[in-house]
Amino acid sequence: MTATTCSLPIPELAEQFLLRRDMTFLNHGSFGACPQPVFAVYQQWQRTLEAQPVEFLGRRLSDLLYRARSELAAFVGAAAEDVVFVPNVTYALNIVARSLDLQPGDEVLGITHEYGAIERTWRYVCLQRGATYRNQPVELPVTTSDEIIDQIWQGVTPRTRVMLISHITSPTAIVMPVAEVCRRARAAGILTVIDGAHAPGQIDLNLHELAPDFYAGNCHKWLCAPKGAGFLYVRSEHQVKLEPLVVSWGWQPPTPLQGSFLAYPEGRPLQAYYEWMGTDDPSAFLTVPAAIEFQRRHNWSAMRLACHELLRTASQHILALSDIPPLTPDDPGWWVQMRALPLPPCDPTLVQSRLWREWRIEVPCFTWEGRPLIRVSIQVYNTPADVERLLTGLQAVLSTS
Ligand SMILES: Cc1ncc(COP(=O)(O)O)c(C=O)c1O
């Protein structure tokens, strides 16, 4: 199958997902969804653990994690020693935010498209340290990535120490020009923290080329791994600065020569701190290679394109419900399998709850920067019939709200 010949629906693929059949599910973006063959691998790991916990956690785990991490690292274009499994992006970016030695007066620059929990993390840390979190508006619509970069850079001051940017934004679903952001920030001596919650599985990643200082990703969204599979990439020179959220066996008292209390002894791998934080179930991490393999086996770049085309059709119809222009151009460089679209004036919370209650359609509708938006996700289990149902339901709800 080639990228140009594939189109949805692909019933044998759709049937592999565990989602209920009595609903129209157009919200892969929030928590992802895991196909049965991948979920079976996950459960197999759990059974193996329970069959001999000491053998599994005590003797085999470190090697198993190393192998899983190596496959993930190759998939995202990084060295295995620069990547560590964590449960999710929120966890990963808490590690980063709490570890950097922000000083009073320092500034962290985020943009108005950041995910709420991550923005809160940085605001919290800034408040504790006497630093400032600046929420830089990036107004829409935009038609070129230069417009985005220019708007971001209007928020840069001589005190900017850290820049926080989502690779694919949560409320607006835009693929941000992060390679250029990282390049310019590095030249200006600003650290880059990239929130890649929506990237793995939705866009091809090469962290080596992207060259961020810190990058956090979720495998449980678009890579379709089980929940609780995230990762943190840390550029090697920063690894010594990181402080674990949970101190466990990985920490060692500093020798008198090292002096520092934080003491990440030179040469001690990043994973020592983060891959054992007390007894837990590592099955989701160990299942990541199966999720990568599932997508490879199913020619995922062609699938993504098919999803994108179906989403383009949906977009055209949704845009026709109002005269409001789209947030970005109609191009896979700007959005892939998830797109935020303007709704005509309405109460989006009510629209979302009515779509679910009356139509059994799961799709997020919300207000972002004063605009009502709907964010539609298309994954391989979606069909043109799902899109038709959304359009019918949406028109009915909008005309009576
Ligand atoms: C851009 C972005 N960052 C971070 C997160 C948080 O992901 P998690 O809850 O898995 O930590 C999300 C969740 O949707 C998100 O959209």
The ligand as a Gaussian input file, in Angstrom:
#p B3LYP/6-31G(d) Opt

LIG

0 1
 C        0.320000      19.639000      24.788000
 C        0.093000      18.740000      25.956000
 N        1.041000      18.669000      26.897000
 C        0.933000      17.853000      27.956000
 C       -0.182000      17.074000      28.131000
 C       -0.263000      16.213000      29.342000
 O       -0.174000      14.878000      29.041000
 P       -0.181000      13.838000      30.255000
 O       -1.503000      14.032000      30.976000
 O       -0.068000      12.512000      29.629000
 O        0.940000      14.205000      31.145000
 C       -1.213000      17.119000      27.195000
 C       -2.400000      16.288000      27.362000
 O       -3.319000      16.282000      26.587000
 C       -1.074000      17.985000      26.083000
 O       -2.036000      18.095000      25.160000

